[in-house]
Amino acid sequence: MPVEILDLHSLSNDGIPNLDLSKQIMDGLSRPVGKKEIPTMLLYNEQGLRLYDDITTAAKEYYLFGAEEEILKNRADEIIGTMHRHGRSGDLRETNEVVLELGAGALRKTSHILLGLSRFAEREKLSSPITYYALDLEKRELERTLGEIDNSDIGARLTGKVTTKGMCGTYDDGLKYVQDGGLLLSDNESGGSNLPSTQANNITRLAEALVRESSPIPSDGSSSSEGEAFASTDSESNGTLDSLPSSPIDGGPESPSAAQRALHIMFLGSSIGNFPREGATSFLRSLPLRAGMGDTLLLGLDHDNAKEKIEEAYNDKKGYTRRFIMNGLRSAGRTLGDENLFDEKNWEYVNKYNEGERRHEAYFKSKCSQVITEPTSNAQFNIIENELLKIEESFKYSDTDAYALFTNANLRPIERWTDSRGQYSLWLLERPPFMFPLLRSPSLLGDGEKLNTKLLNPPALSIPSRQDWEELWDAWDFITRRMIPPSMLHEKPIDLRHICLFYFGHIPTFLDIHLSRLLKEPHTDPDAFKYVFERGIDPDVDDPNQCHPHSEVPTQEEDWPSLNSILAFQGRVRARLMKLYDDIDSGVIPLTRKVCRVLFLTLEHEAMHAETLLYMLIQRAGTGTIPPSGFTVPHWKSLATGWNDAPLPDNATVVLGPETITLGHDDPEDQDLQHKGEDALNHEYGWDNEGPKRVVEVEKFRISWRPVTNGEFYLYYTGEGKGKVECPASWFQEGGAMKVRTLYGPVSMDVAYNWPVITSYDSLSTYAQVKGGRLPTEPELRLFYDKFKAGYEGGANVGFRNWHPVPSTTGLAKASGRGTNGGVWEWTSTVFEQTEGFVSSALYPGYSADFFDGKHQVVLGGSYATIPRIADRRTFRNWYQRNYPYAWVGGRIVYDA
């Protein structure tokens, strides 16, 4: 039976799309010395593809192919299982699916995924086969490779479960086909995504990437060696797709119908490295992945490995890569009309790895001065001796590079798989319902265009932009409207806080009160909301009757305002805020530091309450709280395997100090009206307890690389600490087994064993003392963070990257110790009290001062639900009562040195 190929374009130039290569060659040769280049596409004619096959099968130095194949061979079932853990309602068996591979090549590696899909389809008893499309540039190659699959043992095992088809064309062709409804909609539907158009250089880069992945399929039809162990759904009772509650206030996201097929894109081989970094971001942003709908991207990324390793990978001892590269000269000559135009004896292949840019570069080096004469136009190009002519470059990705790429491309990592030598990773990614950008990144429109009004892109820690508000509102609305069922609105998940409905009203009321004071205008109707919702409660844990001043709230359910009235009020207040931005931009209201401070204060206030609401809701996860729909449900078993295999620091502690450090910053509120315009816009704002700036001497000390884990604390709690510390509120006893709470419901201690434990200061302080240490002071922990905290850009688990903690990554030599703490705040032994020079905020006088009672400890850092502008602001200080069990705070041990 012939292979079904969708021919989306006409080919020329020896099977390479006609992208006017002649002009590109001549333009590249016309550049000045040190800038000359010719198109990478020239490497991938028919002869080039065969030579590349030799590299992947015979050049042992070229580790990328083998590392990726190892992951796919051993982890295919985990990858497939994780792809299908999106918490959609409806019967998975009735949902058609499409897997689209960009640059499928000879399908040797892909065969492991195809077999994994086959096993998945059989287990789930899918009513229709999964459709796999291989997108590539050359129709004959697609016919050959897909035909080999069909006629092999693999093809027999796919029958009735996975249908394989080809798609012949460029990225632009394939994307247009998807946008026009070719894959996502049934035959009787039409339409497509309103996605940004792709630029010509992206088409060229992808065309180069598409043909880079080519090698023969295995003759033995081998499959994942250990995948069956991960094939079934997790044993965690609340982690399966079928058990997720689905009755949020707003009805939640619309689930895709059977006609709207789930789309899984694969882009393997680190082919994204063929793009410049900005081009890679633009390319990934343009992929037709729908937010919150279960679409995924499986992306291969080469690590920033050692210089010698990378240079050997692209210049092997037996010369396979050299022959592949030198074929580009013959291809260039043939394109210009004379295959012998570039005399090979006058050129040699050289390569180098630019460590600073993490970029491999491949060149032709001229052995002599020579003149290249183009046959048609007789144009001449002078080449001097030793001049370099670039033919290819490949960007490598550190963890910081990878997370920056994903965040800028509006993608959230679901899971990561790394080969046994730590050289290469496969990342499974999705478009989340909301996410936060990198702090240093300019705001972007959907098509990558920079915003240009002054309040749309202010400095990172200055006044919030409109986009900052919109992103926060997306998060707030997601939490309040999708995760709280109507039945919980009048319930208290924890006794020390108000009912859930209070927080719906508190946030817009707090904002409205401060806007009215700033603008000297009346409050938004209904005016009475300010009496009910102005301020919440944070009572004394030991005596809840003792509490700071707060609003008096109704005691009967029927006396509370209705949810609809609160949401309508919220909409009016938000519109009022956006009008303020309009008035600032138009000059109606001058931009002063006071205006900026009100905007800063109200945004961060809302962000902090989002986290508070979540640590309340987690106490009812599995018994009321709805898991975060639209985010892929974690594959706990697969994640735990990776966490357990992750490298550990060579030593458990590091010695720091003595050292002088600076805490806090100067941000005098009494000068706000004196600073206007750019001075106000460029100022870094903070809460009153962040100032003033002060210098502190830190003595020598020894500190743990990583926070105390659930596993470590559990061994203590059930052993020598039994009866000496309380059971953490983050744990949950179920069926005789201790489990750890997550917003998806409790998971086993084995899964969360390496997460930082979340418990009270009193419990962690007792644990630290038993271990011969103590909890760090604020200056000690700040010094550690200054040296080793990776931050949001470096992959820190903040800003809803995950909806649960993860193991810490600090202390590894490769990253010079830098890493993340796993997504928790951290206790310090510093009491939260008034510092010398402290001045209470005039806008919010009781924010800090109400808690200078000797019962609160300073905490630093941020949890997985802390927004990046708070988690990454060095001066930010939080605080909790030392015996408060609910906040997401962990801690690490310090020893006197």
C-alpha positions in Angstrom: 0.0 0.0 0.0 1.5 3.3 -1.0 2.5 5.8 1.7 0.2 8.7 2.1 2.1 12.0 1.5 0.6 15.5 1.7 2.6 17.4 -0.9 2.5 21.0 0.4 5.0 22.5 -2.0 7.1 22.0 -5.1 10.8 21.2 -4.7 13.8 22.2 -6.7 17.6 22.4 -6.2 18.2 18.7 -5.7 15.3 18.3 -3.4 15.9 21.5 -1.4 13.2 24.1 -1.4 13.9 27.0 -3.8 14.8 29.7 -1.3 17.0 31.6 -3.9 20.2 30.0 -2.7 22.2 31.6 -5.5 21.4 35.0 -4.2 22.1 34.0 -0.6 25.5 32.5 -1.7 26.5 35.7 -3.5 25.3 37.9 -0.7 27.3 35.9 1.7 30.5 36.1 -0.4 30.1 39.9 -0.8 30.5 40.5 2.9 33.7 41.9 4.4 36.6 39.8 5.7 35.5 38.0 8.9 31.8 38.2 8.0 31.6 35.9 4.9 29.2 33.0 5.0 27.2 30.7 2.7 23.8 29.1 3.5 23.8 26.0 5.8 21.1 24.5 3.5 23.8 23.7 1.0 25.0 20.8 3.2 21.7 19.0 2.8 21.4 17.9 -0.7 21.0 14.1 -1.4 24.7 13.4 -1.0 24.8 15.5 2.1 22.0 13.5 3.7 23.9 10.3 3.1 27.1 11.8 4.6 25.1 12.9 7.6 23.9 9.4 8.1 27.5 8.3 8.2 28.1 10.8 11.1 25.2 9.5 13.2 26.0 5.8 12.7 29.8 5.8 12.6 31.2 8.9 14.3 31.2 8.0 18.0 32.3 11.6 18.9 28.9 12.9 17.7 27.1 12.3 21.0 23.9 14.2 20.3 22.3 11.4 18.3 23.2 8.6 20.6 22.2 10.6 23.7 18.8 11.4 22.3 18.2 7.9 21.1 19.1 6.5 24.6 16.4 8.7 26.2 13.8 7.7 23.6 14.7 4.0 23.8 14.5 3.9 27.6 11.9 6.5 28.4 9.4 6.5 25.5 6.5 5.2 27.5 7.1 7.8 30.2 7.2 10.5 27.6 4.0 9.3 25.9 2.3 8.8 29.3 3.1 12.4 30.3 1.9 13.8 27.0 -1.5 12.4 27.8 -1.9 13.6 31.3 -3.7 16.8 30.5 -6.7 17.1 32.8 -9.4 17.3 30.1 -12.9 16.2 30.8 -14.5 13.6 28.5 -13.4 10.2 27.4 -9.8 10.1 26.2 -10.7 7.1 24.1 -12.9 9.3 21.9 -10.3 12.0 21.3 -8.5 11.8 18.0 -4.8 12.8 18.2 -2.1 14.0 15.9 1.6 13.7 16.4 3.6 16.0 14.0 7.3 15.6 13.8 9.3 18.5 12.3 12.3 17.1 10.4 11.6 13.4 10.8 14.6 12.2 8.8 15.0 8.4 8.6 12.9 7.8 11.7 15.4 5.6 13.6 14.8 7.5 16.8 11.2 8.2 16.1 10.5 4.5 15.9 10.7 4.3 19.7 8.0 7.0 20.0 5.8 5.3 17.4 6.0 2.0 19.3 5.3 3.9 22.6 2.2 5.4 21.0 1.1 2.0 19.8 1.3 0.5 23.3 -0.5 3.5 24.7 -3.3 3.2 22.1 -3.7 -0.5 23.0 -3.8 0.1 26.7 -6.3 2.9 26.4 -8.4 1.0 23.9 -8.6 4.1 21.6 -11.5 4.0 19.2 -9.4 5.4 16.3 -5.7 5.3 15.6 -3.3 8.1 16.5 -2.1 9.9 13.4 1.6 10.5 13.0 2.8 13.0 10.4 6.5 13.2 9.4 7.1 16.7 8.0 10.2 16.9 5.8 11.5 18.6 2.8 12.0 15.7 0.3 9.1 13.6 -0.8 11.2 10.7 -2.0 12.9 10.5 1.4 9.5 10.5 3.1 8.3 7.7 0.9 11.4 5.7 1.5 11.5 6.0 5.3 7.8 5.7 5.9 7.7 2.8 3.5 10.4 1.1 5.5 8.4 1.6 8.7 5.3 0.1 7.1 7.1 -2.9 5.8 9.0 -3.7 9.0 8.1 -5.4 12.2 7.5 -2.0 13.6 4.8 -1.3 11.0 3.0 -4.6 11.9 2.9 -3.5 15.5 1.5 -0.1 14.6 -1.4 -1.5 12.6 -4.7 -0.3 13.9 -3.1 1.8 16.6 -0.9 4.4 14.8 -1.3 5.6 11.3 1.8 7.1 9.7 1.6 9.7 7.0 4.0 12.2 5.4 3.8 15.9 5.0 6.2 17.3 2.4 7.0 21.0 2.7 8.7 23.7 4.6 7.7 24.9 8.1 5.7 27.7 6.5 3.8 25.1 4.4 3.1 22.9 7.4 2.1 25.7 9.7 -0.3 27.1 7.2 -1.8 23.7 6.7 -2.3 23.4 10.5 -3.7 27.0 10.8 -6.2 26.3 8.0 -7.6 23.4 10.0 -5.8 20.5 8.2 -4.9 18.8 11.5 -6.9 20.2 14.3 -10.4 20.2 12.9 -12.5 17.5 11.2 -13.2 17.6 7.5 -16.5 19.4 8.0 -15.0 22.2 10.1 -12.9 25.1 9.1 -10.9 27.9 10.6 -7.6 28.1 12.4 -5.5 29.9 14.9 -4.8 33.6 14.6 -1.1 33.1 14.9 1.7 35.4 13.9 3.2 35.0 10.4 6.6 33.4 10.1 9.5 35.4 8.8 11.6 34.2 5.9 14.7 33.6 8.0 12.7 31.3 10.2 11.6 29.3 7.1 15.3 28.9 6.1 16.4 28.0 9.6 13.7 25.3 9.9 14.4 24.0 6.4 18.0 23.5 7.6 16.9 21.8 10.7 14.4 19.5 9.0 17.1 17.7 7.0 19.6 17.5 9.9 17.8 14.5 11.5 18.4 11.5 9.2 19.6 8.0 10.0 18.4 4.4 9.4 15.7 2.8 11.6 16.8 -0.2 13.7 16.3 -3.5 12.0 15.3 -5.3 15.2 12.3 -3.0 15.9 13.6 -2.6 19.5 11.4 -0.6 21.9 11.6 1.0 25.2 13.4 -1.3 27.5 11.8 -0.2 30.7 8.8 1.8 29.6 6.2 -0.7 30.6 7.0 0.1 34.2 5.8 3.6 33.6 2.9 2.8 31.2 0.1 2.6 33.7 -1.4 5.6 35.4 0.0 6.7 38.8 -1.1 4.9 41.9 -1.7 8.3 43.6 -5.4 8.3 44.0 -5.9 12.0 43.2 -3.3 12.2 40.5 -5.2 10.3 37.8 -7.1 12.1 35.0 -10.4 10.4 35.8 -10.5 11.6 39.4 -10.0 15.3 38.9 -13.0 17.4 40.1 -14.3 19.7 37.4 -16.9 22.2 38.6 -15.2 25.6 38.9 -17.2 28.8 39.3 -16.7 30.0 35.7 -17.1 26.5 34.2 -13.4 26.2 33.4 -11.8 26.0 29.9 -13.7 24.5 27.1 -12.5 21.0 26.5 -11.5 20.0 23.0 -14.1 18.0 21.2 -13.3 14.8 19.4 -13.1 16.8 16.2 -10.6 19.2 17.7 -7.7 16.8 17.8 -5.0 17.1 20.4 -1.7 18.1 18.7 1.7 16.9 19.8 4.7 18.4 18.0 8.1 16.8 18.1 11.3 18.8 17.2 14.2 16.6 18.0 18.0 16.5 17.4 18.6 19.9 19.0 17.6 21.3 15.7 16.4 24.5 17.5 20.1 25.2 17.9 20.2 26.0 14.2 18.3 29.2 15.0 19.8 32.3 16.5 18.6 32.7 20.1 16.0 35.3 19.2 14.9 33.4 16.1 14.5 30.3 18.3 12.2 32.2 20.6 10.2 33.6 17.6 9.9 30.1 16.1 8.7 28.4 19.2 6.2 31.2 19.9 4.7 30.7 16.4 4.0 27.0 16.9 0.2 26.3 16.8 0.0 25.0 20.4 -3.3 25.9 22.1 -3.0 27.1 25.7 -4.5 24.8 28.3 -5.8 22.3 25.7 -3.4 19.4 26.0 -1.2 20.2 23.0 2.5 19.6 23.7 6.0 20.1 22.2 8.7 17.5 22.7 12.0 19.4 22.1 15.6 18.2 22.0 18.3 20.5 23.4 22.0 19.9 23.5 23.7 21.1 26.8 26.5 23.6 27.1 29.0 20.8 27.4 32.8 21.1 27.6 34.5 22.9 24.7 36.6 19.9 23.8 33.7 17.6 23.7 31.6 19.8 21.5 34.5 20.5 19.1 35.2 16.8 18.7 31.5 16.1 18.1 31.7 18.3 15.0 35.1 17.3 13.9 35.6 13.6 14.5 38.9 11.8 14.1 37.9 9.7 11.1 36.7 12.7 9.1 33.0 11.9 8.7 32.0 15.5 9.6 34.8 17.0 7.4 33.5 15.1 4.4 29.9 16.2 5.2 31.0 19.8 5.4 33.2 19.8 2.4 30.3 18.5 0.3 28.8 22.0 0.9 31.4 23.5 -1.4 30.4 21.2 -4.3 26.7 22.0 -3.5 27.5 25.7 -3.6 29.2 25.5 -6.9 26.4 23.4 -8.4 23.9 25.9 -7.3 25.8 28.7 -9.0 26.3 26.6 -12.2 29.7 25.0 -11.8 30.2 22.1 -9.4 34.0 22.7 -9.4 33.7 26.4 -8.8 35.1 26.0 -5.3 38.3 24.0 -5.6 38.4 21.8 -2.6 42.2 21.6 -2.5 42.2 25.4 -1.7 40.0 24.9 1.4 40.0 23.1 4.7 37.4 22.6 7.3 37.9 24.2 10.7 35.5 24.5 13.7 35.4 26.2 17.1 33.2 26.4 20.1 32.5 29.9 21.4 32.1 29.3 25.1 30.9 32.8 25.9 28.0 32.6 23.4 27.6 28.8 23.8 27.7 28.5 20.0 29.5 26.0 17.8 30.8 27.5 14.5 31.8 25.6 11.4 34.0 27.3 8.7 35.7 26.7 5.4 39.2 28.2 5.7 41.0 29.4 2.6 44.5 28.0 2.2 45.5 30.7 -0.2 44.4 34.0 -1.7 41.8 33.2 -4.4 39.1 34.7 -6.6 35.7 33.1 -7.0 34.0 34.1 -10.3 30.3 33.5 -10.5 29.7 31.9 -13.9 26.5 33.7 -14.9 27.2 37.3 -14.0 31.0 37.0 -13.9 30.9 38.7 -10.5 34.2 38.2 -8.7 34.7 37.6 -5.0 38.2 38.0 -3.5 39.1 35.6 -0.7 42.4 36.2 1.2 44.6 33.5 2.6 43.3 32.1 6.0 39.9 33.9 5.6 37.0 32.0 7.1 33.7 31.3 5.4 31.0 30.3 7.8 28.8 27.4 6.8 27.0 26.3 10.0 26.4 27.3 13.6 24.7 25.4 16.4 23.7 27.1 19.7 24.0 25.1 22.9 21.8 25.6 25.9 22.6 26.0 29.6 19.7 25.6 32.0 19.5 29.4 32.1 19.4 29.5 28.3 16.7 26.8 28.2 14.4 28.4 30.7 14.8 31.8 29.1 13.9 30.3 25.7 10.8 28.6 27.1 9.6 31.6 29.1 10.1 34.0 26.3 8.4 31.6 23.9 5.4 31.3 26.3 6.1 27.6 27.0 6.0 25.8 30.3 8.2 22.7 30.9 6.1 19.8 31.9 9.0 17.3 32.4 12.6 16.8 31.4 14.5 13.7 30.5 18.3 13.6 30.4 20.7 11.0 29.1 22.8 8.9 31.5 25.8 11.1 31.0 24.0 14.4 31.5 24.9 15.7 28.0 21.5 16.2 26.4 17.8 16.7 27.4 14.4 16.1 25.9 11.9 18.6 27.2 8.1 18.2 27.1 6.5 21.6 27.0 3.0 23.2 26.8 1.3 26.5 26.5 -0.1 27.2 30.0 -3.3 29.1 30.7 -1.1 31.9 32.2 2.6 32.5 32.9 4.9 35.3 33.9 7.7 36.7 31.7 11.3 37.1 32.6 11.9 40.3 34.6 14.5 41.6 32.2 12.6 40.9 29.0 10.8 43.6 27.1 7.0 43.2 26.9 6.0 41.5 23.6 2.9 41.4 21.6 1.9 38.0 20.2 3.8 38.6 16.9 7.0 39.6 18.7 6.6 43.3 18.2 7.9 45.4 21.1 5.5 47.6 22.9 6.4 51.3 22.9 4.4 53.3 25.4 6.3 54.2 28.5 4.0 52.4 31.0 3.9 49.2 29.0 7.6 48.4 29.4 9.1 50.0 32.5 12.2 48.7 34.4 11.6 45.3 35.9 11.2 46.3 39.6 9.6 49.7 39.0 6.0 50.5 38.4 4.0 47.5 37.2 3.0 47.7 33.5 -0.4 47.0 32.1 0.9 43.6 31.1 2.0 42.9 34.6 -1.6 43.5 35.8 -3.1 41.4 33.1 -0.8 38.5 33.9 -1.5 38.8 37.6 -5.3 39.0 36.9 -5.0 35.8 34.7 -3.4 34.1 37.7 -5.9 35.5 40.2 -8.9 34.6 38.1 -7.5 31.2 37.4 -7.2 30.4 41.2 -10.4 32.0 42.3 -12.7 30.9 39.4 -11.3 27.6 38.4 -10.0 26.1 41.6 -12.7 27.0 44.2 -16.0 25.2 43.7 -19.2 27.1 44.7 -19.6 24.7 47.6 -16.4 26.1 49.2 -17.1 29.8 48.9 -18.3 30.1 52.5 -15.9 27.7 54.0 -12.6 28.3 55.8 -9.9 25.8 54.6 -7.9 26.9 57.6 -9.3 28.3 60.8 -6.9 31.2 61.1 -8.2 32.9 57.9 -11.5 34.1 56.5 -13.8 32.2 54.3 -12.8 32.0 50.6 -15.4 34.5 49.5 -13.7 37.2 51.5 -10.7 37.2 49.3 -12.8 37.7 46.2 -13.9 41.0 47.6 -10.8 42.0 49.5 -8.5 42.3 46.5 -10.6 44.8 44.4 -11.6 46.7 47.6 -8.0 47.2 48.7 -7.2 48.4 45.2 -10.2 50.7 45.1 -9.5 52.2 48.5 -5.9 53.2 47.4 -7.1 54.5 44.0 -9.7 56.7 45.8 -7.1 58.1 48.2 -4.6 58.7 45.4 -7.0 60.4 43.1 -9.2 62.0 45.8 -12.2 60.4 44.2 -15.3 58.5 45.6 -15.1 54.8 46.1 -16.5 52.5 43.4 -20.0 51.3 44.1 -21.0 49.6 46.3 -19.3 51.9 48.7 -20.2 49.6 51.6 -17.7 47.0 50.4 -14.9 49.0 52.0 -16.3 48.2 55.5 -16.4 44.4 54.9 -13.4 43.8 52.7 -10.7 46.4 53.6 -8.4 44.2 55.7 -8.1 40.5 56.4 -7.0 38.7 59.6 -3.7 37.1 60.7 -4.4 36.2 64.3 -2.0 34.9 67.0 -1.6 31.1 66.5 -1.7 30.4 70.2 -4.6 32.8 71.0 -6.7 33.5 67.8 -8.7 36.1 69.8 -5.6 38.4 69.6 -5.4 40.0 66.2 -4.4 43.3 64.5 -7.1 45.7 63.5 -9.2 44.3 60.7 -12.6 44.5 59.0 -15.7 43.2 60.7 -17.2 40.6 58.4 -20.7 39.0 58.4 -21.2 36.0 60.7 -24.1 34.5 58.7 -23.7 33.2 55.1 -26.8 35.0 53.9 -25.4 38.4 55.0 -22.4 38.2 52.7 -22.5 40.0 49.4 -23.2 37.7 46.5 -20.4 36.4 44.3 -21.9 38.0 41.2 -22.0 41.4 42.9 -18.4 41.0 44.0 -17.2 40.0 40.5 -19.1 42.9 38.9 -17.4 45.3 41.5 -14.0 43.7 40.6 -14.6 44.5 36.9 -15.4 48.1 37.6 -12.3 48.6 39.8 -10.1 47.0 37.2 -11.5 49.3 34.5 -10.8 52.2 36.9 -7.2 51.1 37.2 -6.7 50.9 33.4 -8.2 54.4 33.0 -5.5 55.6 35.4 -2.9 54.2 33.0 -4.6 55.9 30.1 -4.5 59.2 32.0 -0.8 58.8 32.8 0.0 58.1 29.2 -2.0 61.0 28.0 -0.5 63.4 30.6 -3.8 64.1 32.4 -2.2 62.7 35.6 1.5 63.4 36.2 3.6 60.3 36.9 5.0 60.7 40.4 6.6 58.3 42.8 3.5 58.3 44.8 1.4 57.1 41.8 4.0 54.5 41.1 4.1 53.4 44.7 0.3 52.9 44.8 0.5 50.8 41.7 3.4 48.8 43.0 1.8 48.2 46.4 -1.6 47.1 45.1 -0.1 44.7 42.6 2.2 43.0 45.0 -0.6 42.9 47.6 -2.8 40.9 45.2 0.1 38.6 44.3 0.8 37.8 48.0 -2.8 37.1 48.6 -2.9 34.7 45.6 -0.2 32.7 47.4 -2.0 32.9 50.7 -5.2 31.7 49.2 -3.4 28.7 47.6 -1.8 27.6 50.8 -5.3 27.7 52.3 -6.8 25.7 49.4 -4.1 23.0 49.5 -5.5 21.9 52.9 -8.6 20.9 51.0 -6.9 19.4 47.9 -8.5 16.1 47.1 -11.6 16.9 49.2 -12.9 20.1 47.6 -10.2 22.3 45.9 -10.1 21.7 42.2 -6.7 21.0 40.7 -5.3 23.5 38.3 -7.0 22.7 35.0 -5.3 23.5 31.8 -1.9 22.5 33.2 -0.8 19.0 32.5 -1.2 16.7 35.5 2.2 15.7 36.8 3.3 12.1 36.0 4.5 11.5 39.5 6.1 8.2 39.0 8.1 9.4 36.0 9.1 12.6 37.8 10.2 10.7 40.9 12.5 8.5 38.7 14.2 11.6 37.4 14.5 13.3 40.8 15.9 10.2 42.3 18.6 9.9 39.6 19.5 13.6 39.8 23.1 14.3 40.8 23.9 15.5 44.3 26.6 17.9 45.6 30.0 16.5 46.3 29.7 17.9 49.8 26.6 18.6 51.9 27.7 22.1 53.0 29.7 25.1 51.8 31.7 27.5 53.9 31.0 31.2 53.5 32.3 34.4 55.1 33.6 36.4 56.8 32.1 39.0 54.5 30.4 42.4 54.5 27.1 42.6 52.8 24.4 45.2 52.2 20.8 44.6 53.2 17.8 46.6 52.1 17.6 49.7 49.9 16.8 53.3 50.4 13.2 54.1 49.3 12.0 57.0 51.3 8.2 57.4 50.9 8.2 60.9 52.2 9.9 62.1 49.0 7.5 60.6 46.6 5.9 63.8 45.5 9.3 65.4 44.7 10.2 62.9 42.1 8.3 62.8 38.8 8.6 61.5 35.2 11.6 59.3 34.4 12.9 59.6 37.9 9.7 58.1 39.2 9.6 55.5 36.4 13.2 54.3 37.0 13.0 53.9 40.8 13.0 50.5 42.5 10.1 50.4 44.9 9.7 48.2 48.0 7.7 47.7 51.2 8.5 49.7 54.3 10.5 46.9 56.0 12.9 46.7 53.1 14.6 49.9 54.1 16.8 51.6 54.9 20.0 50.3 53.3 22.4 48.9 55.9 25.8 47.3 56.0 26.2 44.0 57.9 29.2 42.0 58.8 28.8 38.2 58.4 31.1 35.9 60.3 32.4 32.7 58.8 29.8 29.9 58.8 29.0 26.6 57.1 25.6 26.2 55.4 23.8 23.3 53.8 23.7 23.4 50.0 20.1 22.3 50.1 17.1 22.7 52.4 16.0 19.9 54.7 13.9 17.4 52.7 10.6 15.6 53.4 12.6 12.4 53.5 15.1 13.7 56.0 12.5 15.2 58.2 10.3 12.1 58.0 13.1 9.9 59.2 13.5 12.2 62.2 9.8 12.6 62.8 9.3 8.8 63.0 12.6 8.2 64.8 14.4 10.3 67.4 12.1 13.2 66.9 8.9 11.3 67.6 6.8 13.4 69.9 9.2 16.3 69.9 7.9 18.1 66.7 4.5 18.4 65.2 3.5 16.6 62.0 3.9 19.2 59.2 0.6 20.6 57.9 2.0 19.9 54.5 1.7 16.2 55.2 -1.4 14.0 55.3 -2.0 10.6 56.9 -4.0 8.4 54.6 -4.6 4.6 54.9 -1.8 4.3 57.4 0.8 5.9 55.1 2.2 9.4 55.3 1.6 11.5 52.2 2.5 15.0 51.1 -0.1 17.5 50.1 -0.2 19.0 46.6 -2.9 20.9 44.8 -3.6 17.7 42.8 -4.2 15.8 46.0 -1.8 14.0 48.3 1.2 12.1 46.8 3.3 9.4 48.4 6.3 10.3 50.6 8.4 8.4 48.0 7.4 10.9 45.3 8.0 13.9 47.5 11.0 12.5 49.4 13.5 15.0 47.9 11.3 18.0 48.0 12.1 20.6 50.7 9.9 20.0 53.7 7.3 22.6 54.5 6.8 23.1 58.2 7.0 25.6 61.0 10.1 27.5 62.3 9.8 25.8 65.7 9.9 22.3 64.1 12.8 23.0 61.8 14.7 24.9 64.5 14.4 21.8 66.7 15.5 19.5 63.9 18.6 21.8 63.1 19.7 21.8 66.7 19.5 18.0 67.0 21.7 17.8 63.9 24.2 20.0 65.6 23.4 23.2 63.8 20.8 26.0 63.7 18.7 28.0 61.2 20.6 30.8 59.4 20.3 34.5 60.2 18.9 36.8 57.6 22.3 38.1 56.6 23.7 34.5 56.3 20.9 33.3 54.1 21.1 36.5 52.0 24.8 35.9 51.4 24.1 32.4 50.4 21.4 33.5 48.0 23.7 36.3 46.5 26.2 33.7 45.6 24.1 30.7 44.6 20.5 31.6 43.9 19.7 31.0 40.2 16.5 33.1 40.1 13.5 32.8 37.8 15.6 33.2 34.7 17.8 30.4 35.9 14.9 28.0 36.3 13.8 28.7 39.9 10.6 27.0 40.8 8.6 30.3 41.3 6.0 32.0 39.2 3.9 28.9 38.8 6.4 27.0 36.8 5.1 24.0 38.8 2.1 23.7 41.2 4.2 21.8 43.7 7.8 21.9 45.1 10.6 20.1 43.4 14.0 18.9 44.6 16.7 21.6 45.1 19.5 21.8 42.6 22.1 24.0 44.3 25.7 22.8 45.0 26.6 21.2 41.7 30.1 21.9 40.3 28.9 22.4 36.7 26.9 25.4 37.6 29.4 26.7 40.1 26.9 25.9 42.9 24.1 28.0 41.5 20.7 26.5 41.5 17.2 26.6 43.1 15.9 25.6 46.5 12.9 23.7 45.1 10.2 26.4 45.4 9.8 27.3 49.1 10.4 30.3 51.3 13.1 29.8 53.9 13.1 30.5 57.6 15.7 32.6 59.2 16.5 32.9 62.9 16.2 36.7 62.6 13.2 38.0 64.5 11.0 40.3 62.4 11.3 43.6 64.2 11.9 47.3 63.6 15.4 48.0 62.2 17.3 51.3 62.9 15.9 54.0 60.6 12.7 52.1 59.8 9.7 54.3 58.9 6.2 52.9 58.6 4.5 53.3 55.2 2.1 56.2 55.0 0.0 54.3 52.5 -0.2 51.2 54.6 1.0 52.0 58.1 0.2 48.6 59.6 1.8 46.5 56.9 4.9 45.7 59.0 4.5 47.5 62.3 1.5 45.4 63.3 3.7 42.4 63.4 6.7 43.7 65.4 5.6 41.5 68.3 8.6 39.2 68.8 6.6 36.2 67.5 7.4 36.5 63.8 10.5 35.4 61.9 12.0 36.8 58.7 11.7 34.5 55.7 13.4 35.0 52.4 13.1 33.7 48.8 9.8 32.7 47.4 7.6 29.6 46.8 6.3 28.1 43.6 3.4 30.5 43.7 5.4 33.7 44.3 5.5 36.0 41.3 9.0 36.6 39.9 9.2 40.3 40.8 8.8 39.4 44.5 10.9 36.2 44.4 13.8 37.9 42.6 13.8 41.2 44.4 16.8 41.0 46.6 15.5 43.3 49.3 12.1 41.7 49.7 11.4 40.3 53.2 8.5 38.2 54.3 7.6 37.0 57.8 5.4 34.4 59.5 4.7 33.4 63.1 7.3 30.9 64.2 4.7 28.3 65.0 2.5 29.0 61.9 2.2 25.6 60.1 0.5 26.5 56.8 2.8 28.9 54.9 5.1 27.3 52.2 8.3 27.8 54.1 11.2 25.4 54.5 14.8 25.8 55.8 18.4 24.8 55.7 20.9 24.1 58.4 23.8 26.4 59.3 26.8 25.3 61.4 29.2 27.7 63.1 32.6 27.4 61.5 
